[in-house]
Amino acid sequence: MTDPEPRAARLAAEVAEWAGGSGVTVAAAESLTGGQVCAALAAAEGASAWYRGGIVAYASAVKHELLGVEDGPVVSAPAAEQMATGTLRLLGADVAVAMTGAGGPDPQDGQPPGTVFLAVAGRGPLTVAHRRFDGPPGQVCERTVHLALELLVERLRG
């Protein structure tokens, strides 16, 4: 039997429950996922009360110029951290998640396809997750979206 509700929607509903219930605001910065996390969060119940917004910084120049990512590889833990802290600053959220990576099929910044870095900032220590997902670009992005939402839920749960 197929689950009628996509996993991203279920995870975003959990974010909504925790953020809405605790009065915490949430934001996101995305690169390889191209706005999929932002779309899932915006579609969740009560988003207007807890979702501050998102930034899709697909191009390296946008990461550097808008989010304050330092010169150097943008597919890296430091870039994800700087994206998350830049998003907190720009959008005034309590918690931000950021993701960057080499979705594939080609490597980027010396990282093989499927390499992703995610960071969560605010309401706790700045944390980074690094994964290497196998599969075509669409599958890498989908798994990255799920991980980003899972990390948000973990942070909001405390």
N, C-alpha and C positions, 0 to 999 in steps of 0.2 A: 504494500500500500504506500502510495506517495503522499508525503506531507504537503498539504495545500499551502502552508505558509512558509515562504523561504526563510532559511536560517538567518540571513541578515535582518529581516524584519523581526524575527523573534528576539534576536540579540538587541536590536534597537529598542524594542518594547521593554526589555530589562533595564537598559540605560534610562529610559523614560521613567520607569517605576522608581529606580534609585535616585535619579537626579531630581525628579519632581517631588518625591517624598521627602527629600532632605534640603530642598531649596538651593541646590548646587547648579551652577551654570556650566555648560559644556560647549566646546568648540573643536574643530578639526582642521588639519592642514594635510592635503593630499598631493601626491605626485603621480605615481604609476597607476593608482586606482581612479584617477580622473573625476572625482566627485561622487563616487558610489557610496562612500561612508556618509558624506554630507546628505545625500539623497535619502539614505535609510534613516538618519537621525531626524531630518526635517519631516519625514512621513510618520514618525512615531507620535503616539497620542500625547497631547499637551505640550508639544515641542515649543510653542511660543512662550511658555513659562520658563524653560530651562535651556533651550538651544540657542546659543549666541550667534552661530553661523560657522561658515567654513571658508577656507581658501584653497583653491586648486592651483598649485604652483608646479605645473608640469615642466616648464622650461627651467633650466639651471639658472638663468639670469633672474627669473622671478624669485627663486629661492634666495638668491644673494641680495637682490635689490629690495624686495618687499619684506621678507622674513628675517633678514639679517644673517643668513648662513654665510660663514666665512669662506674665503676663496679656498678651493681644494675640491676633492671628490664630493659629489652630492649623494652618492650611494654609499653612505657611511653612517656609523653611529653618531659622530658629532653633528652631521647634517640633520639627522632626525631630531636630536636633542634641540638644536638651534631652531628648527622649524616649530617644534612644540612650544618652546619658550617665546618665540616671536609671535606665535598665534595667541598665547595668553596675553601678551602685551597689546597687540593690535585689537583684539576683540573683547578684552576685558572679562574673560571667562575665568571660572574657578579651576577648571580642569580642561586640558587640551590633549588630544592625541594627534600624532603626526606620523606619516609613513612615506618612505622613499625606497626606491629599489630598481633593480634591473628586471623588468617584467619579461623581457625576451622578445624575439628569439635570439637577439644578439647580446653580448656582454656590454656593460657600461662601467666606466671608471675602474676598469680592471676587475670588476665583479662578474661572476658567471650569471647567466640568465636564471631567474628564480630567486636571486638573493634580495632580501628585503630587510630593512631596518625600521623599527617603529619606536616611538618614544611617547611617554605620558608624563606631563608636567602639571604641577598644581596639586594642592591638598595631599602632600606627601613628597617623598624624594623623587627626583627626576629619574625615571627608569627607562631602560632600553631593552628591546627584544630584537634578536637577530635570527632570521630563519632562511632556509634554502628550500624553496618549494619546487618540485618537479612538475612538468606539464607545460602545455601551451600558455601563451600570455593571458588569455582569458581566465584560465584556471588559477594561475599565479595571483591575478588580481582578486578573484573571488576569495581565495584563501587568505589573502592579505586583509580584505574587508572584514572577514569573520574574526581574524586575530585582533584587528584594531578595536572592534566592538567588544570582544571578550576582555581586552585589556582595560577598556573604559569601565565595564561592569566590575571588574576586580578592584579598580581604584575607587569606584563609588561605594562599593560594599565596605571598603576600609580594610 
